[in-house]
Amino acid sequence: MGLFTYGNMDGEESSYEADLGINSTHRKKRKRRKGLSNRGMKLFAGILFFIGMLGTSLVAAQLPQVSTDADFGTLSLVVVCLASLLASVPIYSWLLVQGVLHTARPGMYFLRLLVLAVVCEVPWDLATWQYQRYSTASSGIVGALYSSTEPHPWFNMYTQNPVWALALCELVLWCLGWIRLHQAPTEEEGPKQYVWFSAGTAWFLRILLVFAAALWLWLLNVGQVGRLFPTGLMMLLFVLMFYGLRGKENTAMMLTAAVGALEGLAPALGVLVVHFHNDDEGFAHPWGRWLWYPAAVLMMLVPGLVACWGLL
């Protein structure tokens, strides 16, 4: 899932950022050279996510029909793998925010994520079916509609892959930027050409937008792993926090770590990884960034096929 391609990584604002005034109110900071580059962050997140997929597929396949009869070692391994999956959520959230802040073509960025979400749906079902059959989430409209339907390895409507959440979060940030562009200017922003909303109306639209996004993620069980881990909703929360506190990095790290600790502790470890980022992209060749798109599919497809081979 390390799938983000930037249109501008030279440290300057893209034309899109300049038009929206996304960074205009924040002081430019010195580039950080020590720590994990963008490539390193994607690699770290990809490894954690892949371990999580191994837990929901190959390891979960070793569980007996009655999960309470499983041995301690297998259950512990499942927990460790799920913790790795949860730890990757804030890393991907931070990468998405950085992608939105640096892309010059937000529409194409959204379309790429949307296409990837469609392609990843069957691989996600294969990779999570072995775990979902023990803990099918019955909440939301999906659970109500399919509560009497037997899930299949290649088509499981009880959960949708988390790339849908990434695409939705990108769309939400794009809309938030558009609202800011057309709201009444503050003293720091200066005059604007097109002002359509007052400050109060703009805040109402923001709240309505976030509520609609959260409702969509919850009703369709986007990124849902079992009953306890709504990774889609978690991703939306982390994205909003990283985006809203983008000019206050220390505050963002402390608050997101606190929220991550409340969500099973593992996401807080992912925030710790984010803290050690630097400002380098880290790719020797531009085409290297595009390799993460097929890698996202393979990280779900390969363990899913192995775990469900005899069921297909």
Residue pairs with C-beta under 8 A, 6 or more apart in sequence:
1 45
1 46
1 49
1 88
1 92
1 162
1 163
1 166
1 292
1 296
1 299
2 41
2 42
2 43
2 45
2 46
2 92
2 95
2 292
2 295
2 296
3 42
3 112
3 113
3 116
3 163
3 166
3 292
3 293
3 295
3 296
4 38
4 42
4 95
4 96
4 98
4 99
4 289
4 292
5 99
5 103
5 109
5 112
5 289
5 290
6 38
6 98
6 99
6 102
6 103
6 281
6 289
7 14
7 102
7 103
7 104
7 105
7 109
8 14
8 102
8 103
8 104
9 38
9 102
9 281
11 31
11 279
13 22
13 23
13 24
14 102
14 103
14 104
15 104
16 103
16 104
16 105
16 106
16 177
17 23
17 101
17 102
18 24
19 181
20 177
20 178
20 180
20 181
21 180
21 181
21 189
22 101
22 177
22 180
23 101
23 246
23 247
24 188
24 189
25 188
25 189
25 247
26 246
26 247
27 247
31 278
31 279
31 280
32 277
32 278
32 279
33 278
33 279
33 280
34 278
35 276
35 277
35 278
36 44
36 273
36 276
36 277
36 278
37 277
37 278
37 280
37 281
37 282
38 95
38 98
38 277
38 280
38 281
38 282
38 283
39 281
39 282
39 283
39 288
40 282
41 91
41 94
41 95
41 273
41 274
41 277
42 95
42 292
44 91
44 273
45 88
45 91
45 92
45 95
45 270
45 273
46 88
46 292
46 295
46 296
46 299
48 84
48 85
48 87
48 88
48 91
48 270
49 84
49 85
49 88
49 92
49 299
50 299
50 303
51 80
51 81
51 84
51 85
52 81
52 82
52 84
52 85
52 86
52 88
53 85
53 127
53 128
53 299
53 300
53 303
53 304
54 81
54 303
55 77
55 78
55 80
55 81
55 82
55 84
55 85
55 131
56 81
56 82
56 85
56 127
56 128
56 130
56 131
56 132
56 225
57 126
57 127
57 128
57 129
57 130
57 131
57 303
57 304
57 306
57 307
57 308
58 130
58 303
58 306
58 307
59 74
59 77
59 78
59 81
60 78
60 130
60 131
60 134
60 307
61 130
61 307
61 308
62 70
62 74
63 70
63 74
63 75
63 78
63 130
63 134
64 70
67 134
67 135
78 131
82 225
82 229
82 266
83 264
83 265
83 266
83 269
84 266
85 225
85 229
85 231
86 229
86 231
86 234
86 263
86 264
86 266
86 267
86 270
87 266
87 267
87 269
87 270
87 273
88 270
89 162
89 231
89 234
89 235
89 238
89 267
89 270
90 238
90 256
90 260
90 267
90 270
90 271
90 274
91 270
91 273
91 274
92 162
92 166
92 235
93 169
93 235
93 238
93 239
93 242
94 238
94 242
94 274
94 277
96 166
96 169
96 170
96 173
96 239
97 173
97 239
97 242
97 243
97 246
99 109
99 170
100 106
100 109
100 170
100 173
100 174
100 177
100 243
101 246
103 109
106 170
106 174
106 177
107 174
109 170
110 167
110 170
110 171
110 174
112 293
113 163
113 166
113 167
113 170
114 167
116 163
116 167
116 293
116 296
116 297
117 161
117 163
117 164
117 166
117 167
119 297
120 161
120 163
120 296
120 297
120 300
121 160
121 161
122 154
122 155
123 161
123 297
123 300
123 301
123 304
124 159
124 160
124 161
124 162
124 300
124 304
125 152
125 153
125 154
125 155
125 156
125 159
125 161
125 304
126 153
126 154
126 300
126 301
126 304
126 305
126 307
126 308
127 300
127 301
127 303
127 304
127 307
128 156
128 159
128 225
128 304
129 151
129 152
129 153
129 156
129 304
129 307
129 308
130 307
130 308
131 225
131 226
132 151
132 156
132 158
132 159
132 225
132 226
133 151
134 226
135 226
135 227
135 228
136 143
136 151
136 158
136 227
137 143
137 158
137 159
137 221
137 224
137 226
137 227
138 144
138 147
138 158
139 218
139 221
139 227
140 218
140 219
140 220
140 221
141 219
141 220
142 157
142 158
142 159
142 160
142 219
142 220
142 221
143 158
143 221
145 157
146 157
146 158
149 157
151 157
151 158
153 304
153 308
153 311
153 312
154 308
154 312
158 221
158 224
159 221
159 222
159 223
159 224
159 225
160 220
160 221
160 222
160 223
160 224
160 232
161 222
161 223
161 300
162 222
162 223
162 231
162 232
162 235
163 296
164 220
164 222
164 223
164 232
165 217
165 222
165 223
165 231
165 232
165 233
165 235
165 236
166 235
168 213
168 216
168 217
168 222
168 232
168 236
169 213
169 235
169 236
169 239
171 213
172 209
172 210
172 213
172 236
172 239
172 240
173 239
173 243
175 209
176 206
176 209
176 243
179 197
179 202
179 205
179 206
179 209
180 202
181 192
181 194
182 192
182 194
182 195
182 196
182 197
182 202
183 195
183 196
183 197
183 198
183 199
183 201
183 202
184 195
184 197
184 198
184 199
184 202
185 191
185 192
185 195
197 205
210 236
210 240
213 236
214 233
214 236
216 222
217 223
217 230
217 232
217 233
217 236
218 230
218 233
221 230
221 232
222 232
222 233
223 230
223 231
223 232
223 233
223 234
223 235
224 230
224 231
224 232
225 231
228 264
229 264
234 263
234 267
237 259
238 256
238 259
238 260
238 267
241 252
241 255
241 256
241 259
242 252
242 256
245 251
245 252
245 255
246 252
253 271
253 274
253 275
256 271
256 274
257 268
257 271
257 272
258 268
259 267
260 266
260 267
260 268
260 269
260 270
260 271
261 267
261 268
281 289
283 289
305 312
